Amino acid sequence: MNKLIGAAQGLGAFGLDPLWLVALKAVGIFVILVLVTLITIIMERKVVSWMQMRVGPNRVGPGGSLQSLMDGVKLALKEEIIPRTADRAVYWLAPVIACVPAFMTFAVIPFGPEVSIFGTATPLQLTDFPVSVLYILAISSIGIYGIVLAGWSSGSTYALLGGLRSSAQMISYEIPMGLSFVAVFLYAGSISTSEIVAAQAGTWFIVLLLPSFIIYVMAMVGETNRAPFDLPEAEGELVGGFHTEYSSLKFALFFLAEYINMVTVSALATTLFLGGWRAPWPISLWESANTGWFPMIWFFGKISVFIFVFIWLRGTLPRLRYDQFMKFGWKVLLPVSIGWILIVATARASRNIAGFDTATTARWLLIPLTILLFISWIFEEVKNRRSKRDVELVEDEIAEFDPFAGVHPVPPLPGQVTKSEKSALQVEES
């Protein structure tokens, strides 16, 4: 046993498990994710009701704790309605495509260190390989196809628009999310999840790479279609979005996929930035804190904090407009991500090649960064003044518009006002 534990270090610890243990781990991950989903749903209802000062679920089970389980039973017993215009094959396949990748991404998430299960030494992780983080990005991207195909196959305009919004959202926020990982790879020297956790044995990467963590947290909220970025299912515009025409168990699969994706991105944030399964300080001072089965407690505790943040955002922030949402992804997160990668790469190169210490590197980086921020501030000021001047010129040359000139009334274009509005503006100017 000791020889096996000594040989199975790093990536060499994977691929040695017997088949029965691999099956046991896979089933265990599935059961854990389903249970965490049920707990997350009831937690969301309880927390939001607490924030809004109202009574949440309190009838089914002790304190309403079985409400989410009963909701699942209710969805299973509901009548299934399939639209006549739906493409049945794709309509049936879409929920599966959305749900299965959500489970598959957890295959490379480390839950804890090496333990003994029925006398066999094995890491608390199904598998790992040198590019496991890229595997997570690839598999999570496949899940978007389920949403897009659900919108297209339903034969509904609202569902189609929701699916298109999801594809645009995935492209817009997957790029900053991937770029936020680059700094982690530079510091860890690996793309393996288990080795990234091992690299944080001393200091967690949230301390060293705080901007990367902030970028990732913003991108993961957009990636999971959660408020305030839940544009694909905006009920005020699209009734329900991509799943408008779904009911019964198929709707439940989309519901399940959304919550498992929340757990997945939270687990990935924990692995990359919060030390993974390692105990937080001061619990880490305890000698046995990072051994045995205890690390699973710290791991799921960190995930619970992220899920609480998800719920907190939903109960606090209003939904963004779609143009604001896209502008934030492309004009804020993406440039900031690229700029931060250049700073981190320069700092690592100056330390490894030139031998500069952290203080010297910070001084050399802060000077050009301050100049760059000052130039960007001047550019933004000039741009705002120019836009204000253009608005004033447009207001001076307001075009009168009759919304009832055609067969159907239409809203005015930018720069156009109705006759009564123009008269009111002229009165105000005089």
Secondary structure in CASP SS format (residue, H / E / C, confidence):
PFRMAT SS
TARGET T0000
AUTHOR 0000-0000-0000
METHOD secondary structure of the structure
MODEL  1
M C 1.00
N H 1.00
K H 1.00
L H 1.00
I H 1.00
G H 1.00
A H 1.00
A C 1.00
Q C 1.00
G H 1.00
L H 1.00
G H 1.00
A H 1.00
F C 1.00
G C 1.00
L C 1.00
D C 1.00
P C 1.00
L H 1.00
W H 1.00
L H 1.00
V H 1.00
A H 1.00
L H 1.00
K H 1.00
A H 1.00
V H 1.00
G H 1.00
I H 1.00
F H 1.00
V H 1.00
I H 1.00
L H 1.00
V H 1.00
L H 1.00
V H 1.00
T H 1.00
L H 1.00
I H 1.00
T H 1.00
I H 1.00
I H 1.00
M H 1.00
E H 1.00
R H 1.00
K H 1.00
V H 1.00
V H 1.00
S H 1.00
W H 1.00
M H 1.00
Q C 1.00
M C 1.00
R C 1.00
V C 1.00
G C 1.00
P C 1.00
N C 1.00
R C 1.00
V C 1.00
G C 1.00
P H 1.00
G H 1.00
G H 1.00
S C 1.00
L C 1.00
Q H 1.00
S H 1.00
L H 1.00
M H 1.00
D H 1.00
G H 1.00
V H 1.00
K H 1.00
L H 1.00
A H 1.00
L H 1.00
K C 1.00
E C 1.00
E C 1.00
I C 1.00
I C 1.00
P C 1.00
R C 1.00
T C 1.00
A C 1.00
D C 1.00
R H 1.00
A H 1.00
V H 1.00
Y H 1.00
W H 1.00
L H 1.00
A H 1.00
P H 1.00
V H 1.00
I H 1.00
A H 1.00
C H 1.00
V H 1.00
P H 1.00
A H 1.00
F H 1.00
M H 1.00
T H 1.00
F H 1.00
A H 1.00
V H 1.00
I C 1.00
P C 1.00
F C 1.00
G E 1.00
P E 1.00
E E 1.00
V E 1.00
S E 1.00
I E 1.00
F C 1.00
G C 1.00
T E 1.00
A E 1.00
T E 1.00
P E 1.00
L E 1.00
Q C 1.00
L C 1.00
T C 1.00
D C 1.00
F C 1.00
P C 1.00
V C 1.00
S H 1.00
V H 1.00
L H 1.00
Y H 1.00
I H 1.00
L H 1.00
A H 1.00
I H 1.00
S H 1.00
S H 1.00
I H 1.00
G H 1.00
I H 1.00
Y H 1.00
G H 1.00
I H 1.00
V H 1.00
L H 1.00
A H 1.00
G H 1.00
W H 1.00
S H 1.00
S C 1.00
G C 1.00
S C 1.00
T H 1.00
Y H 1.00
A H 1.00
L H 1.00
L H 1.00
G H 1.00
G H 1.00
L H 1.00
R H 1.00
S H 1.00
S H 1.00
A H 1.00
Q H 1.00
M H 1.00
I H 1.00
S H 1.00
Y H 1.00
E H 1.00
I H 1.00
P H 1.00
M H 1.00
G H 1.00
L H 1.00
S H 1.00
F H 1.00
V H 1.00
A H 1.00
V H 1.00
F H 1.00
L H 1.00
Y H 1.00
A H 1.00
G C 1.00
S C 1.00
I C 1.00
S C 1.00
T H 1.00
S H 1.00
E H 1.00
I H 1.00
V H 1.00
A H 1.00
A H 1.00
Q C 1.00
A C 1.00
G C 1.00
T C 1.00
W C 1.00
F H 1.00
I H 1.00
V H 1.00
L H 1.00
L C 1.00
L H 1.00
P H 1.00
S H 1.00
F H 1.00
I H 1.00
I H 1.00
Y H 1.00
V H 1.00
M H 1.00
A H 1.00
M H 1.00
V H 1.00
G H 1.00
E H 1.00
T C 1.00
N C 1.00
R C 1.00
A C 1.00
P C 1.00
F C 1.00
D C 1.00
L H 1.00
P H 1.00
E H 1.00
A C 1.00
E H 1.00
G H 1.00
E H 1.00
L H 1.00
V C 1.00
G C 1.00
G H 1.00
F H 1.00
H H 1.00
T C 1.00
E C 1.00
Y C 1.00
S C 1.00
S H 1.00
L H 1.00
K H 1.00
F H 1.00
A H 1.00
L H 1.00
F H 1.00
F H 1.00
L H 1.00
A H 1.00
E H 1.00
Y H 1.00
I H 1.00
N H 1.00
M H 1.00
V H 1.00
T H 1.00
V H 1.00
S H 1.00
A H 1.00
L H 1.00
A H 1.00
T H 1.00
T H 1.00
L H 1.00
F H 1.00
L C 1.00
G C 1.00
G C 1.00
W C 1.00
R C 1.00
A C 1.00
P C 1.00
W C 1.00
P C 1.00
I H 1.00
S H 1.00
L H 1.00
W C 1.00
E C 1.00
S C 1.00
A C 1.00
N C 1.00
T C 1.00
G C 1.00
W C 1.00
F H 1.00
P H 1.00
M H 1.00
I H 1.00
W H 1.00
F H 1.00
F H 1.00
G H 1.00
K H 1.00
I H 1.00
S H 1.00
V H 1.00
F H 1.00
I H 1.00
F H 1.00
V H 1.00
F H 1.00
I H 1.00
W H 1.00
L H 1.00
R H 1.00
G H 1.00
T H 1.00
L C 1.00
P C 1.00
R C 1.00
L C 1.00
R C 1.00
Y H 1.00
D H 1.00
Q H 1.00
F H 1.00
M H 1.00
K H 1.00
F H 1.00
G H 1.00
W H 1.00
K H 1.00
V H 1.00
L H 1.00
L H 1.00
P H 1.00
V H 1.00
S H 1.00
I H 1.00
G H 1.00
W H 1.00
I H 1.00
L H 1.00
I H 1.00
V H 1.00
A H 1.00
T H 1.00
A H 1.00
R H 1.00
A H 1.00
S H 1.00
R H 1.00
N H 1.00
I H 1.00
A H 1.00
G C 1.00
F C 1.00
D C 1.00
T H 1.00
A H 1.00
T H 1.00
T H 1.00
A H 1.00
R H 1.00
W H 1.00
L H 1.00
L H 1.00
I H 1.00
P H 1.00
L H 1.00
T H 1.00
I H 1.00
L H 1.00
L H 1.00
F H 1.00
I H 1.00
S H 1.00
W H 1.00
I H 1.00
F H 1.00
E H 1.00
E H 1.00
V H 1.00
K H 1.00
N H 1.00
R H 1.00
R H 1.00
S H 1.00
K H 1.00
R H 1.00
D H 1.00
V H 1.00
E H 1.00
L H 1.00
V H 1.00
E H 1.00
D H 1.00
E C 1.00
I C 1.00
A E 1.00
E E 1.00
F C 1.00
D C 1.00
P C 1.00
F C 1.00
A C 1.00
G C 1.00
V C 1.00
H C 1.00
P C 1.00
V C 1.00
P C 1.00
P C 1.00
L C 1.00
P C 1.00
G C 1.00
Q E 1.00
V E 1.00
T C 1.00
K H 1.00
S H 1.00
E H 1.00
K H 1.00
S H 1.00
A H 1.00
L H 1.00
Q H 1.00
V H 1.00
E H 1.00
E H 1.00
S C 1.00
END
